[in-house]
Amino acid sequence: MTPRELRAFCLSFEAAVEDFPFGPQISVFKVLGRMFALTDLDARPLTVNLKCDPEDAVRLRGEHQGLIVPGYHMNKRHWNTVTADGALPDRLVKELVEDSYDLVVAGLPRAQRLRLDRP
């Protein structure tokens, strides 16, 4: 996955925006003010921090050692750092981004979640 593809995929979700609260290098992708992905799109290898169910986070780290690790500078129980430079299938990276988005949306107040469900 290229940095351009990762950025476009993160922005493809409803109400997703890119923000730079940590400086111009770090892209933070949010839905209604809540972060679901964080990356330095210029870094090599390309990695992205993604929210993850705690049980799934541990399982994924075991299945993809060195490519999915505890979230760098994040709550390591709920966040993974995923290598997105082609070492993992793009399909898996996209699933993990989507899961992260879905987890964040599930934690939003009901009124905000309902607003996202509108066509």
C-alpha positions as CSV (number, residue, x, y, z in Angstrom):
1,M,0.0,0.0,0.0
2,T,1.4,3.4,-0.9
3,P,1.0,6.5,1.3
4,R,-1.4,8.0,-1.2
5,E,-3.6,4.8,-1.1
6,L,-3.5,4.7,2.7
7,R,-4.5,8.4,2.9
8,A,-7.3,8.0,0.3
9,F,-8.7,4.9,2.0
10,C,-8.7,6.6,5.4
11,L,-10.6,9.5,3.9
12,S,-13.1,7.3,2.1
13,F,-15.1,6.7,5.3
14,E,-18.1,8.8,6.1
15,A,-17.2,12.0,8.0
16,A,-13.5,11.1,8.0
17,V,-11.1,14.1,8.0
18,E,-7.3,14.5,8.1
19,D,-5.9,16.7,10.9
20,F,-2.3,17.6,11.9
21,P,-2.5,18.2,15.7
22,F,1.1,16.8,16.2
23,G,2.8,18.8,13.5
24,P,2.8,18.8,9.7
25,Q,4.5,15.3,9.4
26,I,1.9,13.3,11.3
27,S,-1.5,12.7,9.6
28,V,-4.3,12.0,12.1
29,F,-7.5,10.6,10.6
30,K,-10.6,11.3,12.7
31,V,-14.3,10.7,12.6
32,L,-16.4,13.4,14.3
33,G,-13.3,14.5,16.3
34,R,-12.1,11.0,17.4
35,M,-8.9,9.5,16.0
36,F,-9.0,6.2,14.2
37,A,-5.7,6.3,12.4
38,L,-2.3,8.0,12.9
39,T,0.6,7.9,10.5
40,D,3.7,9.6,9.1
41,L,3.0,9.2,5.4
42,D,6.6,10.0,4.5
43,A,8.1,7.4,6.9
44,R,9.8,4.3,5.5
45,P,8.6,1.7,6.2
46,L,5.1,3.1,6.1
47,T,3.3,2.3,9.4
48,V,-0.1,3.3,10.8
49,N,-1.4,3.2,14.3
50,L,-4.9,1.7,14.5
51,K,-7.4,1.1,17.2
52,C,-8.1,-2.5,17.9
53,D,-10.2,-4.8,20.1
54,P,-7.8,-5.8,22.9
55,E,-8.1,-9.6,22.3
56,D,-7.7,-9.1,18.5
57,A,-4.7,-6.9,19.1
58,V,-2.8,-9.6,20.9
59,R,-3.8,-12.3,18.4
60,L,-2.8,-10.1,15.4
61,R,0.6,-9.4,17.0
62,G,1.2,-13.1,17.4
63,E,0.1,-13.9,13.9
64,H,2.2,-11.1,12.2
65,Q,5.2,-10.7,14.5
66,G,7.2,-7.7,13.7
67,L,4.6,-6.4,11.3
68,I,1.9,-5.7,13.8
69,V,3.2,-4.5,17.1
70,P,1.8,-2.6,20.2
71,G,0.9,0.9,19.3
72,Y,3.8,3.3,19.3
73,H,3.2,6.1,21.8
74,M,-0.4,4.8,22.2
75,N,-2.3,2.7,24.8
76,K,-0.8,-0.6,23.9
77,R,-3.9,-2.5,25.0
78,H,-6.2,-0.8,22.4
79,W,-3.8,0.3,19.6
80,N,-1.5,-1.5,17.2
81,T,1.2,-0.2,14.9
82,V,0.7,-1.9,11.5
83,T,3.3,-2.0,8.8
84,A,1.6,-1.0,5.6
85,D,4.5,-1.1,3.1
86,G,3.4,-4.3,1.3
87,A,4.8,-6.8,3.8
88,L,1.2,-7.5,4.9
89,P,-1.6,-8.0,2.2
90,D,-3.3,-4.7,1.4
91,R,-6.6,-6.4,2.0
92,L,-5.6,-7.0,5.7
93,V,-4.4,-3.5,6.2
94,K,-7.7,-2.2,4.8
95,E,-9.7,-4.5,7.1
96,L,-7.7,-3.2,10.1
97,V,-8.3,0.4,9.1
98,E,-12.0,-0.3,8.7
99,D,-12.1,-2.1,12.1
100,S,-10.5,0.9,13.7
101,Y,-13.0,3.3,12.2
102,D,-15.9,1.0,13.3
103,L,-14.6,0.8,16.8
104,V,-14.3,4.6,17.1
105,V,-17.8,5.1,15.6
106,A,-19.2,2.5,18.1
107,G,-17.8,4.6,20.9
108,L,-19.5,7.9,19.7
109,P,-22.6,9.2,21.4
110,R,-25.8,7.8,20.0
111,A,-26.8,11.0,18.3
112,Q,-23.5,11.3,16.4
113,R,-23.7,7.6,15.4
114,L,-27.2,8.1,14.0
115,R,-26.0,11.1,12.0
116,L,-23.5,8.9,10.3
117,D,-26.2,6.4,9.3
118,R,-28.0,8.8,7.1
119,P,-27.6,8.4,3.4
